[in-house]
Amino acid sequence: IALAPATATVTMQPTAVPTTTTDTTTAAPFVPTPGMDDNVSPQPFSMGPLVGHTTHNSVTMWTYHSNYQDDVVELVLYDEYGQVVHLALITQSPAYNHAYKTTIGNLLPDTEYQYGMHMQGKRLARGRFRTAPMNMPVASGGEGTQFDYILASCMNWRQYKDQRVWKAVLDNNYGKYPSFSLLVGDTVYLQEGVDVTEQDGVLFDRVWFRNQEQRSEPNFSNFVAHVPTYATWNDHEYGRNNANKYQKGKQNSRRAFESLWANPSYGNGTDGVYYSYYWGDVHYIVTDDHWYRDDATGNRLGAQQTEWLRQELISSTGTFKIIVIGSDIMERNWESDLINIGKIVTDNNIEGVLFNSGDVHRNEFKAMEHEGIWPYKVMQITSSGIARVWRRPYAHIKVDTTVSDPTITAHFYGATSPNKVTTWRNDPNLRCTSLGEIGSDRDGEHSCTETIR
């Protein structure tokens, strides 16, 4: 499947390899901060830890403890040999509702680290992560990269309190954690009349409570402690069903979202939650399809975010540019954004643009012509319903830009039964585009595989 206009080039700016100073102190035993009482055993974290935005030389870590307002979290980072390479003392941030959030730099590219989080001299949590590779496209003389990630959305803890699907993600990948995960909306479901009211709109404390429910699920909690996780929202953590720019209390939604996740940034600093990041030489442009959503015009992204998106695409050095949106970019009666982005792509001869989305409670692959709007087929990989519908679908996406014809391969997984204890299936030999018209074979769509070139 071709993903380029007639002529296009990819360029990049040289990036310096970071230097790292390694502390060769042995990892054990950990020495508590002087004055700590070893007889006191603090309770586990209320939420977290969560590994957030990760670059080739840094990582952002997040956690939250509701019972200790003034205590310091000691974050210890180890290399593969068990040597301490970083020790950080993290204090709560009032700006993030007293969550603990910190960014650690001077790490090595494409390198695995383990960590422990301590409070009052006791280790409360441990985990691991791998830094991103360098941005070195083959087209610019680099080596490219290979990595994988999980695409998922729609998690309703009240409906699925047992989310062993997150363990199945590992089991179906030979026990290995993916490079990162991308949660494309409805990471919780606010309840109308309880969490979102007619009088006040979105209630901050209720948003926080719903996230505590979801993050108390042990399989999900373990997953985000070991996998760099990025998120955007859809309507159900933003406000009411299909909420638009007039959602009352949306500043509470935004403040909660910024406090609960460790994304690289959040909109323009006051409005929206959009952002972008690179993983190797692949550019992820994560949009917000509700803050500016206008039912009257059929536009979701708004003029300001669309201009930001234009600048991201024009300046991108990514071999692929993946635009992430909470809902279907080709949704009927909402074509305005598709037309606007198509014009940007066409006018600037930008190759390698495709979409990742959620919302629709199923796995789905689309490759559709939009003549006069786009210079090549519009490609969209959708996965939605991981803790919302009985198939509990997700997509395991593998990227290879080391070859002359780079590829993105989506492996769709769906549960084989509605039972709590079940298996998840993917058929690597069943092409999604061989199934006929979209929707004609939902079973096949939940287990097929498709490669984009």
Secondary structure, 3 states (H helix, E strand, C coil): CCCCCCCCCCCCCCCCCCCCCCCCCECCCCCCCCCCCCCCCCCCCCEEEEEEEECCCCEEEEEECCCCCCCCEEEEEECCCCEEEEEEEECCEHHHCCEEEEEECCCCCCCEEEEEEEECCEEEEEEEEECCCCCCCHHHCCCCCEEEEEEECCECCCCCCCCCHHHHHHHCCCCCCCCEEEEECCCCCCCECCCEECCCEECHHHHHHHHHHHHCCHHHHHHHHHCCEEEECCHHHHCCCCCCCCCCCHHHHHHHHHHHCCCCCCCCCCCCCCEEEEECCEEEEECCCCCCCECCCCECCHHHHHHHHHHHHHHCCCCEEEEEECCCCCCCCCCHHHHHHHHHHHHCCCCCEEEEECCCCCEEEEEECCCCCCCCCEEEEEECCCECCCCCCEEEEEEECCCCCCEEEEEEEEECCCCCCCCEECCCCCEHHHCCCCCCCHHHHCCCEEEEC
